[in-house]
């Protein structure tokens, strides 16, 4: 009796990437793509239905990004192997993926051989898999950070304050609601403006809506 192939679920919002992955993986012995979803909203139904062994997870997704999805999976006790597949080759993002429970990290320009190696490694090993070319120690240029990178650098408290600011709430009211001092709110506000590259509440609201920040 032959072993059943390991089931792979793809979470990626570009159909051309999904098609390419499916085409490549169908030639891999021992692996089978059972489904592909384009957003968080369809992910959990697919996990429940197909019971995949490995999740190929993009990071820059609509509604909820891959880093948040990964954290939620681990917080709910889901032990599925997660192989990050992204174009973001940044040490901080790789480190954050490890901290949140990923099993490996691949770049979207990787070879089919590297993809196969990554799938084999995370299916068998407990150690983290670094794909070819993934940075592990290079210092990054802060001027080259894009909106997704900025978004995942926000702390939960900063995100909460952003919600209040976008609702038009004033600093003293936010402080009272969150049970912190107005000075603490002001400090968080300055950090938020710095991280997102804005200098006014109007620009903050615009940035949040344009980039689906919350």
C-alpha positions in Angstrom: 0.0 0.0 0.0 1.5 3.4 -1.0 1.6 6.4 1.3 -0.9 9.1 0.7 0.5 12.4 -0.6 0.8 15.2 1.9 -2.0 17.7 1.4 -1.1 21.3 0.7 -3.4 24.3 1.0 -2.4 27.6 -0.7 -3.4 31.0 0.7 -2.5 33.6 -1.9 -4.4 36.4 -3.4 -3.0 36.4 -7.0 -4.5 33.8 -9.2 -1.5 33.7 -11.5 0.7 32.7 -8.6 -1.8 30.0 -7.5 -1.9 28.6 -11.0 1.9 28.5 -11.2 2.2 26.8 -7.8 -0.4 24.2 -8.7 1.4 23.5 -11.9 4.7 23.0 -10.2 3.5 21.0 -7.2 1.5 18.6 -9.4 4.9 17.3 -10.6 6.2 16.7 -7.0 6.0 13.1 -5.8 4.4 12.9 -2.4 2.5 16.3 -2.4 -0.9 17.3 -3.6 -2.6 20.7 -3.7 -6.1 20.2 -2.2 -7.3 23.8 -2.3 -6.3 27.4 -2.8 -7.9 30.4 -1.1 -7.3 34.1 -1.6 -8.1 35.6 1.8 -8.6 34.9 5.5 -12.4 34.7 5.0 -12.2 31.4 3.2 -9.2 29.9 4.9 -10.8 28.3 8.0 -13.5 26.6 6.0 -10.9 25.0 3.8 -8.8 24.0 6.7 -11.8 22.2 8.3 -12.8 20.6 5.0 -9.5 19.4 3.6 -7.4 18.9 6.8 -4.2 19.8 4.9 -0.7 19.0 6.2 1.0 22.1 5.0 -0.1 25.7 4.5 1.7 27.7 1.8 1.0 31.2 3.2 1.5 34.6 1.5 2.0 37.6 3.9 0.4 40.5 2.0 -3.3 39.5 2.0 -6.5 41.4 2.0 -8.5 41.9 5.3 -6.0 40.1 7.5 -2.3 39.7 6.6 -0.4 36.4 6.7 1.4 37.3 9.9 -1.9 37.8 11.8 -3.3 34.6 10.3 -0.2 32.7 11.4 -0.5 34.1 15.0 -4.2 33.2 15.1 -3.6 29.7 14.0 -1.0 29.1 16.7 -3.1 30.8 19.4 -6.0 28.4 18.6 -3.7 25.4 18.8 -3.5 24.6 15.1 -0.3 22.7 14.4 -0.4 22.7 10.6 3.0 23.2 9.1 3.2 26.7 7.7 5.6 27.6 4.9 5.7 31.3 4.2 5.9 32.2 0.5 6.5 36.0 0.0 8.4 38.6 -1.9 9.4 40.3 1.4 13.1 39.5 1.9 13.6 41.4 5.2 15.4 40.0 8.3 12.8 41.5 10.7 9.9 39.8 8.8 11.7 36.5 8.8 12.4 36.8 12.5 8.8 37.7 13.2 7.6 34.7 11.2 9.7 32.4 13.3 8.5 34.0 16.5 4.8 33.5 15.5 5.3 29.9 14.6 6.1 29.5 10.9 8.1 26.4 9.9 9.9 27.9 6.9 10.3 31.0 4.7 10.6 31.0 0.9 10.8 33.9 -1.6 8.5 34.0 -4.6 11.4 34.1 -6.9 12.6 30.7 -5.6 13.2 27.8 -7.9 10.9 24.8 -8.1 13.7 22.8 -6.5 13.8 25.1 -3.5 10.0 24.9 -3.2 10.3 21.1 -3.1 13.1 21.2 -0.6 11.0 23.6 1.6 8.0 21.3 1.5 10.0 18.2 2.3 11.9 20.0 5.1 8.8 21.4 7.0 7.0 18.1 6.6 9.7 16.2 8.4 11.9 18.5 10.4 11.4 20.6 13.6 14.1 23.1 12.6 13.2 26.2 10.6 13.7 26.2 6.8 15.4 29.1 5.1 14.8 29.2 1.3 17.6 30.2 -1.0 18.5 33.9 -0.7 16.4 34.6 2.4 18.2 37.3 4.5 19.2 36.4 8.0 21.5 39.2 9.0 21.5 42.1 6.6 20.6 45.5 7.9 17.7 47.0 6.0 17.2 50.5 4.7 14.3 52.0 6.6 13.5 54.3 3.6 12.6 51.2 1.5 9.8 50.0 3.8 6.4 49.7 2.1 2.9 49.9 3.5 2.7 46.3 4.4 6.0 46.4 6.2 4.9 49.4 8.2 1.6 47.8 9.0 3.0 44.7 10.6 5.4 46.8 12.7 2.4 48.4 14.6 1.9 47.1 18.1 -1.6 46.0 19.3 -1.8 49.1 21.4 -0.9 51.4 18.5 -3.6 49.7 16.4 -6.1 50.4 19.2 -5.1 54.0 19.4 -5.4 54.3 15.6 -9.0 53.1 15.8 -9.7 55.9 18.3 -7.9 58.5 16.3 -9.7 57.6 13.1 -13.0 57.8 15.0 -12.2 61.4 15.8 -11.6 60.8 19.5 -9.4 63.3 21.3 -6.2 62.4 23.2 -7.8 62.9 26.7 -10.8 60.8 25.8 -8.6 58.0 24.4 -6.5 58.1 27.6 -9.6 57.8 29.7 -11.1 54.9 27.7 -7.8 53.0 27.6 -6.9 53.8 31.3 -3.6 55.3 30.4 -2.2 58.8 30.7 -2.6 61.5 28.0 1.2 61.6 27.8 1.3 57.9 26.9 -1.3 58.4 24.2 0.7 61.3 22.8 3.8 59.2 22.7 2.1 56.4 20.9 0.5 58.9 18.5 4.0 60.3 17.6 5.3 56.8 17.1 2.3 55.9 14.8 2.8 59.0 12.7 6.6 58.2 12.4 6.0 54.6 11.4 3.3 55.4 8.8 5.0 58.5 7.5 2.1 60.9 8.2 1.9 64.2 10.0 -1.8 64.9 10.6 -5.0 63.1 11.6 -6.4 63.6 8.1 -3.4 61.9 6.5 -3.6 59.1 9.0 -7.3 58.4 8.2 -6.5 58.5 4.5 -3.6 56.1 4.9 -5.7 53.7 7.0 -8.5 53.5 4.5 -6.2 53.3 1.4 -4.1 50.5 2.8 -6.8 48.6 4.8 -4.7 49.1 7.9 -7.3 47.9 10.4 
